Amino acid sequence: MTKYEPLRTFLQNRKETTWQATFADVENVLGFELPQSAFVHRAWWANEISPKGSHVHAVWINAGWQTEQVDQARNRLTFRRIS
């Protein structure tokens, strides 16, 4: 279990198939600030979980969601249900 589990739970409980969120919305769900890398590295939002333990924050994958339309200039993105 990672500190990002509140996001997984939040997404699993959503009825909608998309969630257009700001980075601040994600921080509100998590209860803490996103790391600086989420704001400057597109790869932080990649739809992958590395077997080496990186991207453990990508809990949206285990919740059946993926990220799309990541706009780091405007600090927003879309989560879309895939299963």
C-alpha positions as CSV (number, residue, x, y, z in Angstrom):
1,M,0.0,0.0,0.0
2,T,1.3,3.4,-0.9
3,K,0.5,6.9,0.2
4,Y,-1.4,7.3,-3.1
5,E,-4.1,4.8,-2.2
6,P,-6.7,7.6,-1.5
7,L,-6.6,8.4,-5.2
8,R,-7.2,4.7,-6.2
9,T,-10.1,4.5,-3.8
10,F,-11.5,7.8,-5.0
11,L,-11.4,6.7,-8.7
12,Q,-12.8,3.2,-7.9
13,N,-15.8,4.8,-6.3
14,R,-16.6,7.3,-9.1
15,K,-19.6,6.5,-11.2
16,E,-18.6,8.6,-14.2
17,T,-16.2,7.3,-16.9
18,T,-14.1,10.4,-17.0
19,W,-12.8,12.8,-14.4
20,Q,-11.3,16.1,-15.6
21,A,-9.2,17.2,-12.7
22,T,-6.7,19.9,-11.8
23,F,-3.5,18.9,-10.1
24,A,-5.0,20.7,-7.0
25,D,-8.0,18.4,-7.2
26,V,-5.7,15.4,-7.1
27,E,-3.8,16.9,-4.2
28,N,-7.2,17.4,-2.3
29,V,-8.0,13.7,-2.8
30,L,-4.6,12.7,-1.7
31,G,-4.4,15.1,1.3
32,F,-0.8,16.2,0.4
33,E,1.0,18.1,-2.4
34,L,2.1,16.3,-5.5
35,P,5.9,16.1,-6.0
36,Q,7.5,18.7,-8.2
37,S,8.2,16.0,-10.8
38,A,4.4,15.8,-11.4
39,F,4.5,19.4,-12.6
40,V,7.6,19.2,-14.8
41,H,7.9,15.6,-16.1
42,R,5.2,14.2,-18.3
43,A,6.4,10.7,-17.5
44,W,5.2,11.1,-13.9
45,W,1.6,10.7,-15.3
46,A,2.5,7.7,-17.5
47,N,0.1,4.8,-17.5
48,E,2.6,2.3,-16.2
49,I,3.8,0.7,-13.1
50,S,7.4,-0.3,-13.2
51,P,8.4,-3.7,-11.8
52,K,11.4,-1.9,-10.3
53,G,9.1,0.0,-8.0
54,S,9.1,3.3,-9.7
55,H,5.7,4.8,-10.7
56,V,4.1,3.4,-7.5
57,H,2.0,6.5,-7.5
58,A,0.2,5.3,-10.7
59,V,-2.5,3.8,-8.6
60,W,-5.1,4.8,-11.2
61,I,-4.1,1.8,-13.2
62,N,-5.1,-0.6,-10.5
63,A,-8.3,1.3,-10.1
64,G,-9.1,0.6,-13.8
65,W,-8.3,4.1,-15.1
66,Q,-5.8,5.8,-17.3
67,T,-4.5,9.3,-17.6
68,E,-5.1,11.4,-20.8
69,Q,-4.7,15.0,-21.9
70,V,-2.1,15.9,-19.3
71,D,-1.6,19.6,-19.6
72,Q,1.3,20.6,-17.3
73,A,1.1,24.2,-18.4
74,R,-2.4,24.5,-17.0
75,N,-1.9,21.8,-14.3
76,R,-4.8,19.7,-15.4
77,L,-5.5,16.2,-16.8
78,T,-8.2,13.8,-17.6
79,F,-8.7,10.3,-16.0
80,R,-10.6,7.9,-18.1
81,R,-12.1,4.5,-16.9
82,I,-10.8,1.7,-19.0
83,S,-12.3,-1.3,-17.1
